[in-house]
Amino acid sequence: MLRRLFQLYQRKRVVNINVNVTFAGLAALLLAMWPVAWVGEWLGPERKLWIAVAAYFIDMVFDFTVYFSLHWLANHWKPGKPAPIDRARVVHFASDALLVQAERIVLVPVFAVLAIGGMTLLQHHTDLGPKKSFVVTYILAILITRVLHTIIGYQTGSFNDRKHHRRARLIEIRRKRRARQKDRP
């Protein structure tokens, strides 16, 4: 059962991208909660907007790091079949991950308004501190931008499984050809 879920995760772009981005966002949220609380204490409770902006950048660093790790796991790691690392595979990984990040960048204004604006509003109009308002607004922002990114991904074709796997196969064929040419005397 777990093996089948992992294969689905690796095969279906819409699944692995949304799982990766959602998990990266939630993991970044968990990792960033304490630095955000510390920044909130350091800046003081009267600087709510500055706390929200700092929280955004702290979260961004953690999110980016976790996302790239998960992207490699979903799209480029082959358990039991370690392939040699070559330039073409590295370029494929980087370009594929950066394409998804570029689509996410389009949604940065939406995420920023929801996350920073929502966090600031929650801190002003409720008794929630920086840590709790950070968690609530970032979960909401992640869910809304996931729906929007899925729509964009289907429209642009970046969630197209055939296109992605065709490109990966071409890279593998080129790698095998180069290996055969090296083996020839």
trRosetta pair geometry for C-beta under 8 A, 3 or more apart (Angstrom, degrees):
i j d omega theta_ij theta_ji phi_ij phi_ji
1 4 5.9 -55 -150 33 28 109
1 5 6.6 26 153 -16 63 105
2 5 5.6 -53 -149 37 35 112
2 6 6.3 36 153 -20 67 105
3 6 5.7 -55 -149 36 31 111
3 7 6.4 32 152 -19 65 105
4 7 5.6 -51 -146 36 33 112
4 8 6.4 36 152 -19 64 103
5 8 5.6 -52 -149 36 33 113
5 9 6.2 38 150 -22 64 106
6 9 5.3 -51 -148 36 33 118
6 10 6.4 27 153 -15 65 105
7 10 5.8 -56 -146 40 32 106
7 11 5.9 23 158 -16 68 114
8 11 5.9 -61 -136 42 27 105
8 12 5.7 -7 179 8 68 115
8 15 6.0 -29 144 96 88 171
9 12 7.3 -55 -113 46 14 87
9 15 5.7 -120 -115 124 46 118
9 16 5.2 100 178 -86 64 89
9 19 6.2 -50 -136 43 102 160
9 74 5.9 -105 147 -127 92 97
10 16 6.5 69 -100 -74 23 140
10 74 5.7 -174 -105 -168 59 59
10 75 7.0 162 -149 -86 73 36
11 15 7.9 30 71 46 65 127
11 161 6.7 28 162 -145 71 130
12 15 4.0 59 91 13 112 113
12 16 6.5 150 83 -10 61 85
12 161 6.2 -50 -122 -86 46 128
13 16 6.2 -61 -136 44 29 98
13 17 5.7 24 169 -15 68 113
13 153 7.5 -164 129 172 112 130
13 158 7.3 -157 160 137 143 59
13 159 4.6 175 104 -155 117 55
13 160 6.9 10 33 53 152 21
13 161 5.3 -162 -5 -81 102 67
13 164 5.6 136 -73 -2 131 156
14 17 6.4 -53 -134 40 21 106
14 18 6.2 12 166 -8 58 116
14 150 6.5 63 -149 -137 100 97
14 153 6.8 149 -104 111 78 140
14 154 7.7 25 -94 -68 120 92
14 159 4.6 52 -72 -166 81 125
15 18 6.4 -71 -148 44 21 101
15 19 5.9 16 161 -14 64 114
16 19 5.7 -54 -135 43 30 109
16 20 5.8 33 162 -22 66 110
16 71 8.0 106 149 -123 108 53
16 74 3.9 138 -163 -174 130 142
16 75 6.7 141 132 -55 153 86
17 20 5.8 -56 -143 38 25 111
17 21 6.1 16 162 -12 64 111
17 100 5.9 -154 -135 -130 114 133
17 149 7.7 -139 139 135 119 122
17 153 6.7 155 93 -117 159 159
17 158 8.0 90 -85 127 163 102
17 159 6.6 -104 23 -106 145 89
18 21 6.0 -55 -136 42 28 104
18 22 5.9 24 164 -14 64 113
18 146 5.7 82 -141 -161 95 109
18 149 7.7 161 -95 89 80 115
18 150 6.3 17 -80 -78 122 108
19 22 6.0 -60 -141 43 24 106
19 23 5.8 18 163 -13 64 114
19 70 7.7 -146 113 172 84 134
19 74 7.5 147 75 -92 114 141
20 23 6.1 -60 -139 43 21 104
20 24 5.9 22 160 -20 62 112
20 67 5.9 86 155 -144 100 70
20 70 4.0 164 -135 119 93 126
20 71 5.6 81 -162 -70 156 64
20 74 5.9 -89 -63 -10 124 147
21 24 5.7 -51 -139 38 27 112
21 25 6.2 30 156 -20 61 107
21 67 6.3 28 -103 -119 56 113
21 100 7.6 -142 -66 165 116 121
21 104 7.0 -173 -127 -93 131 130
21 142 7.8 172 137 -157 88 94
21 146 6.5 163 98 -103 122 91
21 149 7.0 -50 97 84 173 163
22 25 5.7 -56 -149 36 28 112
22 26 6.3 20 156 -12 65 108
22 142 6.1 107 -127 166 66 119
22 146 5.9 26 -74 -94 100 141
23 26 5.8 -56 -143 42 32 106
23 27 5.9 30 158 -17 68 109
23 66 7.3 -135 118 150 80 122
23 70 6.1 144 80 -103 122 160
24 27 5.8 -54 -139 41 27 108
24 28 6.0 29 157 -20 63 109
24 63 5.2 87 145 -157 100 66
24 66 4.0 161 -135 101 80 106
24 67 3.8 34 -123 -70 166 74
24 70 5.8 -128 -61 17 102 139
25 28 5.7 -55 -144 38 26 111
25 29 6.3 33 151 -25 61 105
25 63 5.8 23 -96 -122 53 113
25 138 7.1 -173 175 162 100 100
25 142 4.1 142 139 -115 156 130
26 29 5.3 -48 -149 31 33 119
26 30 6.6 33 153 -16 64 101
26 139 7.5 48 -100 -105 85 83
26 142 7.0 100 -55 -168 73 176
27 30 5.8 -52 -151 36 34 109
27 31 6.2 27 153 -13 67 109
27 62 7.2 -149 114 156 79 108
27 66 4.7 166 85 -140 131 161
28 31 5.7 -58 -142 44 31 108
28 32 5.6 20 161 -13 68 117
28 59 5.2 90 144 -162 116 70
28 60 7.9 79 -174 -57 147 8
28 62 3.6 143 -135 106 84 106
28 63 3.8 -26 -57 -66 165 68
28 65 8.0 133 -94 49 101 87
28 66 5.7 -140 -55 18 87 136
29 32 6.1 -62 -134 44 22 102
29 33 6.6 46 158 -51 60 91
29 59 6.7 20 -85 -128 54 110
29 134 7.5 164 -150 138 86 95
29 135 6.2 98 179 -119 118 68
29 138 5.2 167 -106 109 116 141
29 139 7.1 54 -116 -63 166 75
29 142 7.9 -71 -45 -38 132 142
30 33 6.1 -30 -152 -7 28 116
31 35 8.0 10 140 7 65 112
31 62 4.6 175 82 -143 129 145
31 66 7.8 176 4 -48 144 130
32 35 5.6 -64 -155 49 55 107
32 36 5.5 57 149 -28 84 108
32 55 6.9 107 153 -158 123 71
32 58 4.7 134 -145 127 112 105
32 59 4.6 -67 -22 -86 177 65
32 62 5.1 -139 -51 12 102 149
32 134 7.4 -132 112 164 104 138
33 36 5.9 -65 -152 37 24 111
33 37 6.4 23 154 -19 64 107
33 131 5.5 59 -170 -148 88 95
33 134 6.6 162 -117 93 65 134
33 135 6.6 21 -106 -67 110 102
34 37 5.5 -48 -142 35 36 112
34 38 6.3 37 156 -19 65 104
34 131 7.9 25 -86 -113 35 118
35 38 5.5 -54 -146 38 34 114
35 39 6.2 35 154 -20 67 104
35 58 5.0 -170 103 -155 129 145
36 39 5.7 -51 -146 37 31 110
36 40 6.3 37 151 -23 63 105
36 51 7.3 86 -171 179 81 89
36 54 7.2 152 -124 107 68 95
36 55 4.4 49 -125 -111 117 95
36 58 5.9 -167 -68 69 81 151
36 59 7.7 23 -64 -49 124 92
36 130 5.6 -158 147 144 94 112
36 131 6.2 139 95 -97 106 60
36 134 5.0 69 141 -86 160 168
37 40 5.5 -53 -151 34 31 116
37 41 6.6 29 152 -16 64 103
37 129 7.5 48 -124 129 87 121
37 130 5.9 162 -104 84 48 110
37 131 4.3 10 -80 -67 104 112
38 41 5.8 -55 -152 37 33 108
38 42 6.1 31 151 -20 67 110
39 42 5.4 -56 -142 40 32 113
39 43 5.9 21 163 -10 69 110
39 51 6.1 149 116 -133 100 74
39 54 4.7 -153 166 123 154 146
39 55 7.1 -166 68 -63 139 69
39 58 7.2 -148 -15 -39 147 145
39 130 7.4 -144 78 159 83 161
40 43 6.4 -57 -136 43 23 100
40 45 7.2 40 174 -91 90 58
40 51 4.8 55 -100 -138 76 133
40 129 6.7 107 150 169 157 95
40 130 3.3 -147 -84 7 150 157
40 131 7.1 -114 15 -36 152 72
41 44 7.8 29 -180 -75 26 32
43 47 4.4 -99 153 69 113 134
43 50 5.4 -164 -163 101 152 122
43 51 5.6 -162 62 -72 144 86
43 54 7.3 -177 -35 0 145 151
44 47 5.5 80 70 9 84 102
45 48 7.4 15 176 -67 52 82
45 129 7.8 -73 -115 -133 105 85
47 50 4.1 -24 162 38 110 120
47 51 5.9 124 106 -27 81 89
48 51 5.6 -54 -148 34 31 113
48 52 6.4 31 154 -19 65 106
48 119 7.9 -175 174 128 91 82
48 120 5.2 113 134 -137 108 73
48 123 4.4 177 -142 101 124 140
48 124 6.1 151 109 -58 174 83
48 130 8.0 -164 -132 -87 68 90
49 52 5.6 -55 -149 36 33 112
49 53 6.4 32 153 -18 67 104
49 116 7.7 48 -152 177 69 100
49 120 5.3 27 -92 -112 65 129
50 53 5.7 -51 -144 37 33 110
50 54 6.2 34 155 -18 65 106
51 54 5.8 -55 -147 39 29 111
51 55 6.2 35 151 -24 63 107
51 119 7.7 -132 104 140 92 123
51 123 7.3 109 72 -79 133 170
51 130 5.0 -98 166 -113 137 128
52 55 5.5 -51 -147 33 30 116
52 56 6.6 38 151 -26 62 101
52 115 7.5 156 -174 133 97 73
52 116 4.5 111 147 -149 115 68
52 117 7.9 122 167 -41 153 18
52 119 4.2 157 -119 90 107 122
52 120 4.7 -60 -30 -56 159 85
52 123 7.4 -137 -57 4 108 137
52 134 8.0 -171 -117 -91 64 82
53 56 5.6 -48 -155 27 34 116
53 57 6.9 23 153 -10 64 103
53 116 6.1 42 -80 -131 56 124
54 57 6.1 -60 -152 40 34 104
54 58 6.2 34 152 -19 68 108
55 58 5.7 -55 -143 38 30 112
55 59 6.1 31 158 -18 65 110
55 115 7.6 -150 106 159 108 107
55 116 7.8 162 67 -101 101 69
55 119 6.3 -146 65 -176 150 172
55 130 6.9 -167 -66 -176 133 104
55 134 5.1 -134 -157 -116 146 118
56 59 6.0 -60 -150 39 24 110
56 60 6.3 30 152 -27 62 107
56 112 6.4 47 -141 -125 144 80
56 115 5.9 121 -100 114 96 128
56 116 5.4 -17 -57 -71 134 102
57 60 5.4 -46 -143 29 34 117
57 61 6.9 37 158 -20 63 99
58 61 6.2 -55 -159 29 31 109
58 62 6.9 19 152 -7 64 108
59 62 6.0 -64 -151 44 34 106
59 63 5.8 35 155 -23 71 113
59 115 7.6 -125 58 -172 158 149
59 134 7.9 -175 -60 -171 128 110
59 138 6.5 -149 -128 -122 157 141
60 63 5.7 -56 -140 38 27 113
60 64 6.2 29 162 -22 63 108
61 64 6.2 -55 -147 33 24 110
61 65 6.6 19 157 -14 60 111
62 65 6.0 -63 -151 39 30 109
62 66 6.2 20 160 -12 68 111
63 66 6.1 -62 -144 41 26 104
63 67 5.9 28 159 -23 65 112
64 67 5.9 -57 -144 35 24 113
64 68 6.6 21 161 -17 61 106
64 101 7.7 50 -128 -122 88 127
65 68 6.4 -58 -151 33 26 105
65 69 6.7 23 154 -15 61 109
66 69 5.8 -61 -155 38 33 113
66 70 6.3 26 154 -14 69 109
67 70 5.9 -62 -147 41 30 106
67 71 6.1 34 156 -25 67 107
67 97 7.7 135 132 -160 96 106
67 101 7.5 123 120 -85 144 96
68 71 5.6 -50 -142 33 31 115
68 72 6.6 34 157 -20 62 102
68 97 5.8 59 -121 -168 76 149
69 72 6.0 -56 -156 33 29 110
69 73 6.6 29 149 -18 63 108
70 73 5.4 -53 -148 36 37 115
70 74 6.1 29 158 -15 70 108
71 74 6.0 -59 -144 41 28 105
71 75 5.9 -19 174 20 66 117
71 76 7.7 37 132 6 69 107
71 93 7.5 127 124 -167 105 85
71 96 7.3 171 174 109 121 100
71 97 4.6 106 129 -106 160 104
71 100 7.0 -172 -111 46 134 148
72 75 6.9 -80 -130 54 18 81
72 76 5.0 -55 -155 52 60 116
72 77 6.0 73 142 -37 75 99
72 93 6.2 31 -106 -155 82 128
72 97 7.7 -12 -54 -70 70 135
73 76 7.8 1 -18 51 9 73
73 77 5.0 -18 -132 14 40 137
74 77 7.7 58 9 29 16 97
75 93 7.1 152 98 -120 112 76
75 96 6.3 -142 138 122 160 150
75 164 7.7 -85 -138 173 119 127
75 168 7.9 -143 179 -87 90 138
76 89 6.9 120 -150 179 115 101
76 92 7.6 149 -101 99 116 103
76 93 4.9 8 -72 -98 156 112
78 81 4.1 -53 134 72 119 102
78 82 7.0 176 76 -85 93 27
78 83 6.1 59 37 -12 134 103
83 89 7.0 160 108 -89 125 161
83 172 8.0 -76 -139 -118 153 95
83 175 7.8 45 179 135 121 161
84 175 7.8 173 66 -175 99 127
85 89 6.2 -122 -147 72 54 130
85 90 6.6 59 -177 -54 95 102
86 89 5.4 92 57 11 71 101
86 90 7.2 -140 99 -4 35 93
86 175 5.7 158 40 -121 151 112
86 178 7.8 137 -155 74 160 148
87 90 5.8 -61 -149 39 32 110
87 91 6.1 30 156 -19 69 109
88 91 5.8 -54 -145 38 29 110
88 92 6.2 33 154 -22 64 107
88 171 4.8 173 146 -153 117 99
88 174 6.0 172 -116 89 172 127
88 175 6.1 -143 56 -67 135 96
89 92 5.5 -51 -145 36 31 114
89 93 6.3 34 155 -20 64 104
89 171 6.2 128 -80 155 60 134
89 175 7.2 26 -41 -73 101 142
90 93 5.8 -52 -149 35 30 112
90 94 6.3 25 155 -14 65 109
91 94 5.9 -57 -143 41 29 108
91 95 6.0 23 161 -15 67 111
92 95 6.2 -58 -140 40 24 104
92 96 6.0 22 161 -18 62 113
92 167 6.8 162 -138 139 113 106
92 168 6.6 115 177 -103 148 66
92 171 5.2 -32 -56 -78 148 164
93 96 6.0 -63 -147 39 23 108
93 97 6.2 15 161 -12 63 112
94 97 6.0 -59 -143 41 26 106
94 98 6.0 22 160 -16 64 113
95 98 5.7 -57 -140 42 28 109
95 99 6.3 38 155 -29 63 101
96 99 5.8 -48 -151 25 29 114
96 100 7.0 24 153 -12 60 102
96 164 7.2 81 -130 -139 124 101
97 100 6.0 -56 -156 37 34 108
97 101 6.3 33 148 -17 67 108
98 101 5.2 -52 -142 41 38 114
98 102 6.1 46 153 -28 67 100
99 102 5.6 -49 -149 30 30 113
99 103 6.8 29 151 -16 61 101
99 158 5.8 -173 143 -131 120 129
100 103 5.8 -53 -154 35 34 111
100 104 6.5 35 147 -19 65 105
100 158 6.8 161 -85 161 67 137
101 104 5.4 -54 -149 38 36 114
101 105 6.4 47 149 -31 66 98
102 105 5.4 -44 -150 23 34 117
102 106 7.3 44 149 -24 58 93
103 106 5.8 -42 -164 19 39 115
103 107 7.4 24 144 -6 61 104
103 149 6.1 102 135 -145 112 94
103 152 5.6 159 -164 118 111 130
103 153 6.5 68 179 -77 162 77
103 156 6.9 -146 -102 33 123 157
103 158 6.3 -134 -48 44 148 163
104 107 5.7 -64 -162 42 43 107
104 108 7.2 74 140 -54 67 79
104 145 7.5 62 -143 163 79 126
104 149 6.4 4 -93 -109 67 133
105 108 5.3 -12 -160 -23 46 118
106 152 6.8 163 79 -141 142 162
107 110 5.0 -53 -167 43 71 115
107 111 5.6 71 135 -23 88 103
107 145 4.7 115 159 -145 141 108
107 148 5.7 139 -112 99 126 129
107 149 6.0 -63 -30 -69 154 92
107 152 7.7 -138 -51 -2 111 153
108 111 5.6 -58 -141 42 32 110
108 112 5.8 33 160 -23 69 109
109 112 5.7 -54 -139 38 28 111
109 113 6.3 27 161 -19 64 105
110 113 6.1 -56 -148 35 27 107
110 114 6.4 19 157 -11 63 111
110 141 7.8 155 128 -152 76 88
110 144 7.0 -134 153 119 117 115
110 145 6.0 150 99 -91 118 95
110 148 6.6 16 92 37 168 170
111 114 6.0 -63 -149 43 28 107
111 115 5.6 13 162 -10 69 118
111 141 4.9 90 -146 176 69 118
111 145 5.0 5 -76 -63 99 147
112 115 6.0 -60 -130 46 24 102
112 116 5.3 0 -180 6 67 117
112 117 7.8 78 133 -10 58 91
113 116 6.9 -50 -111 51 16 91
113 117 4.9 0 -176 3 55 132
114 117 6.5 -37 -96 51 8 100
114 118 5.3 6 175 -16 51 126
114 137 6.4 171 148 -178 74 92
114 140 6.2 -142 173 108 120 99
114 141 3.9 155 103 -98 125 95
114 144 6.2 176 -91 51 166 143
114 145 7.8 -149 34 -38 147 101
115 118 6.1 -47 -122 40 11 106
115 119 6.2 9 165 -16 54 112
115 137 5.3 127 -134 133 45 109
115 138 5.5 46 -124 -93 104 67
115 141 4.4 -16 -60 -46 87 165
116 119 6.0 -56 -144 37 24 109
116 120 6.3 22 157 -17 61 109
117 120 5.8 -58 -147 38 28 110
117 121 6.2 25 157 -16 65 109
118 121 5.8 -56 -144 39 30 109
118 122 6.1 29 158 -18 66 107
118 133 7.6 -179 129 177 76 91
118 136 7.5 -134 146 106 119 90
118 137 3.5 159 104 -130 121 123
118 140 6.6 -150 -167 69 171 134
118 141 7.0 -158 24 -51 143 105
119 122 5.9 -54 -144 37 29 110
119 123 6.4 26 157 -17 63 108
119 130 7.6 41 -178 -144 113 62
119 133 4.8 112 -146 136 68 106
119 134 5.7 35 -121 -87 126 52
119 137 4.6 -123 -59 35 73 155
119 138 7.8 28 -65 -40 115 81
120 123 5.9 -59 -150 37 28 108
120 124 6.3 22 155 -15 65 111
121 124 5.8 -61 -145 40 30 108
121 125 5.8 -13 172 14 70 117
122 125 6.7 -73 -126 53 21 84
122 126 5.2 -29 -168 31 65 119
122 128 5.1 -27 156 61 106 132
122 132 7.9 -133 145 106 134 84
122 133 3.8 167 97 -132 128 111
122 136 6.4 142 -110 72 165 132
122 137 6.3 -142 -5 -46 138 116
123 126 7.4 -52 -92 55 12 78
123 128 6.5 -94 -90 85 50 83
123 129 7.3 37 -119 -154 91 23
123 130 6.6 20 -97 -82 128 57
123 133 5.1 -85 -56 -12 79 172
126 133 7.4 157 64 -87 117 108
128 132 4.3 -121 -159 91 101 116
128 133 4.3 128 119 -57 123 88
128 136 7.1 -40 -160 9 164 138
129 132 5.7 85 52 21 69 97
129 133 6.8 -147 93 -1 28 98
130 133 6.2 -66 -138 45 23 104
130 134 5.9 32 161 -29 64 112
131 134 5.8 -57 -151 31 23 116
131 135 6.7 20 155 -17 61 105
132 135 5.8 -53 -149 34 34 110
132 136 6.4 29 157 -15 67 108
133 136 5.9 -54 -143 39 33 110
133 137 6.1 18 165 -7 67 112
134 137 6.7 -67 -142 44 20 98
134 138 5.9 10 167 -12 61 119
135 138 6.3 -65 -140 41 20 104
135 139 6.3 21 164 -19 61 109
136 139 6.3 -62 -153 33 23 107
136 140 6.6 17 155 -12 61 111
137 140 5.6 -57 -150 41 35 113
137 141 6.1 35 153 -20 69 108
138 141 5.4 -50 -139 39 35 113
138 142 6.2 41 156 -24 65 102
139 142 5.8 -51 -148 33 29 113
139 143 6.6 27 155 -17 63 106
140 143 6.0 -57 -150 36 30 109
140 144 6.4 23 158 -13 66 109
141 144 6.0 -57 -143 40 30 107
141 145 6.1 19 162 -9 66 112
142 145 6.3 -65 -143 44 24 101
142 146 6.2 31 157 -28 63 108
143 146 5.7 -53 -148 28 28 115
143 147 6.9 26 156 -16 61 102
144 147 6.1 -55 -158 33 33 109
144 148 6.6 25 150 -11 66 109
145 148 5.4 -54 -143 44 40 111
145 149 5.8 42 156 -23 71 106
146 149 5.8 -53 -140 38 27 109
146 150 6.4 32 156 -23 62 104
147 150 5.9 -54 -152 31 28 112
147 151 6.8 28 151 -16 61 104
148 151 5.7 -55 -154 35 34 112
148 152 6.4 31 151 -15 67 107
149 152 5.5 -53 -144 41 36 111
149 153 5.9 42 154 -25 68 106
150 153 5.6 -51 -142 35 29 115
150 154 6.6 27 158 -15 62 103
150 159 7.2 49 -149 -67 60 157
151 154 6.2 -58 -153 36 28 106
151 155 6.5 23 153 -15 63 111
152 155 5.7 -62 -148 40 32 110
152 156 6.0 14 162 -7 70 113
153 156 6.3 -60 -135 45 25 99
153 158 4.9 -89 -144 70 75 95
153 159 3.8 75 147 -33 111 112
154 157 7.8 36 -174 -72 26 30
154 159 5.4 -36 -74 46 55 131
157 160 4.6 -13 -171 -15 73 128
157 163 6.2 50 163 7 106 163
160 163 4.1 49 101 16 119 115
160 164 6.5 158 90 -14 65 88
161 164 5.9 -65 -150 40 30 109
161 165 6.0 17 162 -10 69 113
162 165 6.2 -63 -142 44 26 102
162 166 5.9 30 159 -25 65 111
163 166 5.9 -53 -143 33 24 114
163 167 6.7 24 157 -17 59 106
164 167 6.1 -60 -156 35 28 109
164 168 6.6 25 150 -16 64 108
165 168 5.4 -52 -146 38 37 113
165 169 6.3 41 154 -22 68 103
166 169 5.8 -53 -149 34 30 111
166 170 6.6 33 152 -20 63 103
167 170 5.7 -51 -150 32 33 113
167 171 6.7 33 152 -18 63 103
168 171 5.8 -54 -153 34 33 112
168 172 6.5 33 150 -18 65 106
169 172 5.6 -56 -149 38 35 112
169 173 6.3 37 153 -21 68 104
170 173 5.7 -51 -145 35 32 112
170 174 6.4 32 155 -17 64 105
171 174 5.8 -55 -150 37 31 111
171 175 6.4 33 151 -22 64 106
172 175 5.6 -52 -148 34 32 114
172 176 6.5 32 154 -18 65 104
173 176 5.8 -55 -150 36 31 110
173 177 6.4 33 152 -20 65 105
174 177 5.6 -53 -148 35 33 113
174 178 6.5 33 155 -18 65 104
175 178 5.9 -55 -151 36 30 110
175 179 6.4 31 151 -20 64 107
176 179 5.5 -54 -148 36 33 113
176 180 6.4 34 154 -19 66 104
177 180 5.8 -54 -149 36 31 109
177 181 6.3 30 154 -18 65 106
178 181 5.7 -55 -147 37 32 111
178 182 6.4 34 154 -20 64 105
179 182 5.8 -54 -151 34 31 113
179 183 6.5 28 152 -19 63 108
180 183 5.7 -59 -149 36 33 111
180 184 6.8 42 152 -32 65 98
181 184 5.9 -43 -153 17 35 115
